[in-house]
Every structure is written in structure tokens, then in C-alpha cells.
Amino acid sequence: AQRVTQPEKLLSVFKGAPVELKCNYSYSGSPELFWYVQYSRQRLQLLLRHISRESIKGFTADLNKGETSFHLKKPFAQEEDSAMYYCALSDNSGYSTLTFGKGTMLLVSP
Amino acid sequence: DAGITQSPRHKVTETGTPVTLRCHQTENHRYMYWYRQDPGHGLRLIHYSYGVKDTDKGEVSDGYSVSRSKTEDFLLTLESATSSQTSVYFCATQGGNNQPQHFGDGTRLSIL
């Protein structure tokens, strides 16, 4: 069975500090990985998907198949980055259901 | 986002009553999903649909049923609500394989 692990429930950093939100997965096939962000009491929004290899709001994430990881990084955190971040995996089956990690709350202090 | 409307946005009801949540989309997306969001659990899939009248169970389907009679509507029903079903429920849609899922604003449901 596929599984997504986000080891940190809470990550607290100061403005301007680098950020790395960890995500590890277990899946026997070739997965597709996503990062979603949820600002306070809002809907989940897609932040990144690994196949697009783009940078959104200064965030990047690289799929490391050897370490089965998809960590989210940003060199300089901003206060507006404070949110809940979810890593998710799609098994690329016909229905592409998502398996989510439990989420990491990022708090950026001034 | 993807024209997804969830109704109601908030509901408080009593144990044992039936509850139906509605997800309406205007993007003609084939796939639709219902998730529940709980602290410490992230999002968990309840049911999903891959077309009109085609549905299947997710990870936490017990106590829930769904129906999809039209492409644009996906209903989630709690036949007899229990306090353990107090949660925030999110609907999501997906246009096709290998497309990202888009989420609605959520329904906050409290079962007293």
C-alpha cells in the first residue's frame, strides 16, 4: 500500500530563514508527487507537482527516487508562507486517487 | 478554483440524523472525490466517482454513501450521523488522468 510521511507536525522559522518541509513516500511503482498548501481555513491549493519542475512562490521540490523523498524547499521564508502544507502521492492509475500525508504547519515569525 | 461549490458551508446536527452534503462543479470534470480532514490525520479519501453513476470506496467509506446522477453533482450522505463524523469535508474534481485535483472550500460539519 502506498504511504506518505511528513515527519514534522510543526515547523517554526524566522522570516528570511531557509525552509525545508520533508516528505517521504512508499510506493512500488512510479508515483506522481504533489505539494498542496492550505492557508488558514481556506481550500487546498496546488502548489507544485513534480512533473512540472517549476517554482511557485519561490518554492521548489525535487523528486529523489533513491531516497523516496519529495522535500519542499524555499531559500528565504516570508510571513505569508505561514500555512499547512500537504504532500500527496498519486499512483497514476486510471482514477489517480491521492494519498495525503498528515501535513506540516509552517509558522514564519517576523 | 475549477468552479467547485460545496453546500452547505457549515452544518450542526444531532447524532442519528441523516445528512447530505453537495458538491457542484461547472468544469465538466470527469472525476470527483470526497475527503474528510481531521487534525493529525490529514486528508482521507471517503468515496470517489469516475463518471455518472460510477463510484467507488476510499479509505474511510464506512458510514458514508455517495451518488452521482449528473456530471456536475456529487452528493455525500451520512445515513445516520455519529459524533465521529464531525469533520471538515472537502470535495475535489479532476479533469482527467494525470491532471491535478482541485478542491472546494469545504463543509464544516458538527455532529452533537
Chai-1 contact restraints between the chains, C-beta under 6 A:
chainA,res_idxA,chainB,res_idxB,connection_type,confidence,min_distance_angstrom,max_distance_angstrom,comment,restraint_id
A,R43,B,F103,contact,1.0,0.0,6.0,A-B,restraint_1
A,R43,B,D105,contact,1.0,0.0,6.0,A-B,restraint_2
A,L44,B,F103,contact,1.0,0.0,6.0,A-B,restraint_3
A,L46,B,P100,contact,1.0,0.0,6.0,A-B,restraint_4
A,R49,B,P100,contact,1.0,0.0,6.0,A-B,restraint_5
A,Y95,B,Y50,contact,1.0,0.0,6.0,A-B,restraint_6
A,S96,B,N97,contact,1.0,0.0,6.0,A-B,restraint_7
A,T97,B,L45,contact,1.0,0.0,6.0,A-B,restraint_8
A,F100,B,G42,contact,1.0,0.0,6.0,A-B,restraint_9
A,F100,B,L43,contact,1.0,0.0,6.0,A-B,restraint_10
A,G101,B,G42,contact,1.0,0.0,6.0,A-B,restraint_11
A,K102,B,G42,contact,1.0,0.0,6.0,A-B,restraint_12
A,G103,B,G42,contact,1.0,0.0,6.0,A-B,restraint_13
